[in-house]
Amino acid sequence: MIVYQLQVGNMQNFTYVLEDEETKESVVIDPSWDLELVLETIKRNDLKVKYIINTHHHFDHTIGNDAMVNHTKSKILQHESSTLKNDVRISDGEKITFGKSELIVIHTPGHSKDSVCLVGDGKIFSGDTLFVGNCGRIDLPGGSAKELYHSLFDILYKLDDDLVLYPGHNYGSSPHSTIGKEKKTNFVLQPRTELEFLDFMGSD
């Protein structure tokens, strides 16, 4: 699986184009702004887009959906709790296949109710659940520090340390990291009880 990590817009968002090398089938994760950059990447590499996958419903991760559908004729995939228009509703543990590549859906609420991470080929696309050096905010509608605690420590913390982390925004010291490095260096992932985490996040 080849990863094209594209920084777009003025909020340091990442849009991802993932290519299955054998078949040239691909998926686009979180299209928002600078769609000409995304489309140029698709065209330059002669890719056939099968799906658009949103890691959550916030506008800065979904605003490019309709335009991408118009250009690629692909289907929009979102978690089953999303309130936005989509073609296929996905759930925890489900497998998304394109070509000979595969992504596993992990439901990670906290930043939003419908937040998911996508894991495949030694990589994790974490949306706004986990950033390099930080985590997503919990003060927007549907946000929950308690849910984020369990997503971070009961799920992501237990994943393979070698998984390469590709976040939803370029907010850290580097555009990508690993789960193992984040466990060592990310202050959000330092061991805490749930109550300590709620206090740390300034939430009840």
Secondary structure as the mmCIF struct_conf table of DSSP 4:
data_model
#
loop_
_struct_conf.conf_type_id
_struct_conf.id
_struct_conf.beg_label_comp_id
_struct_conf.beg_label_asym_id
_struct_conf.beg_label_seq_id
_struct_conf.end_label_comp_id
_struct_conf.end_label_asym_id
_struct_conf.end_label_seq_id
STRN STRN1 ILE A 2 VAL A 8
TURN_TY1_P TURN_TY1_P1 GLY A 9 GLN A 12
STRN STRN2 ASN A 13 GLU A 19
TURN_TY1_P TURN_TY1_P2 GLU A 21 THR A 23
STRN STRN3 GLU A 25 ILE A 29
BEND BEND1 TRP A 33 TRP A 33
HELX_RH_AL_P HELX_RH_AL_P1 LEU A 35 ARG A 44
TURN_TY1_P TURN_TY1_P3 ASN A 45 ASP A 46
STRN STRN4 LYS A 48 ILE A 53
BEND BEND2 THR A 55 HIS A 56
HELX_RH_AL_P HELX_RH_AL_P2 PHE A 59 THR A 62
TURN_TY1_P TURN_TY1_P4 ILE A 63 GLY A 64
HELX_RH_AL_P HELX_RH_AL_P3 ASN A 65 THR A 72
STRN STRN5 LYS A 75 HIS A 79
TURN_TY1_P TURN_TY1_P5 GLU A 80 SER A 81
BEND BEND3 LEU A 84 LEU A 84
BEND BEND4 ASP A 87 ASP A 87
STRN STRN6 VAL A 88 ILE A 90
TURN_TY1_P TURN_TY1_P6 ASP A 92 GLY A 93
STRN STRN7 LYS A 95 PHE A 98
TURN_TY1_P TURN_TY1_P7 GLY A 99 LYS A 100
STRN STRN8 SER A 101 HIS A 107
BEND BEND5 GLY A 110 SER A 112
TURN_TY1_P TURN_TY1_P8 LYS A 113 ASP A 114
STRN STRN9 VAL A 116 GLY A 120
TURN_TY1_P TURN_TY1_P9 ASP A 121 GLY A 122
STRN STRN10 LYS A 123 GLY A 127
TURN_TY1_P TURN_TY1_P10 ASP A 128 THR A 129
STRN STRN11 LEU A 130 PHE A 131
TURN_TY1_P TURN_TY1_P11 VAL A 132 GLY A 133
STRN STRN12 ASN A 134 CYS A 135
BEND BEND6 ILE A 138 ILE A 138
BEND BEND7 LEU A 140 LEU A 140
TURN_TY1_P TURN_TY1_P12 PRO A 141 GLY A 142
HELX_RH_AL_P HELX_RH_AL_P4 ALA A 145 HIS A 150
HELX_RH_PI_P HELX_RH_PI_P1 SER A 151 ILE A 155
HELX_RH_3T_P HELX_RH_3T_P1 LEU A 156 LYS A 158
BEND BEND8 LEU A 159 LEU A 159
TURN_TY1_P TURN_TY1_P13 ASP A 161 ASP A 162
HELX_LH_PP_P HELX_LH_PP_P1 LEU A 163 LEU A 163
STRN STRN13 VAL A 164 PRO A 167
BEND BEND9 GLY A 168 GLY A 168
STRN STRN14 HIS A 169 HIS A 169
BEND BEND10 GLY A 172 PRO A 175
STRN STRN15 SER A 177 THR A 178
HELX_RH_AL_P HELX_RH_AL_P5 ILE A 179 THR A 185
HELX_RH_3T_P HELX_RH_3T_P2 PHE A 187 LEU A 189
BEND BEND11 GLN A 190 GLN A 190
HELX_RH_AL_P HELX_RH_AL_P6 GLU A 194 PHE A 200
TURN_TY1_P TURN_TY1_P14 MET A 201 GLY A 202
#
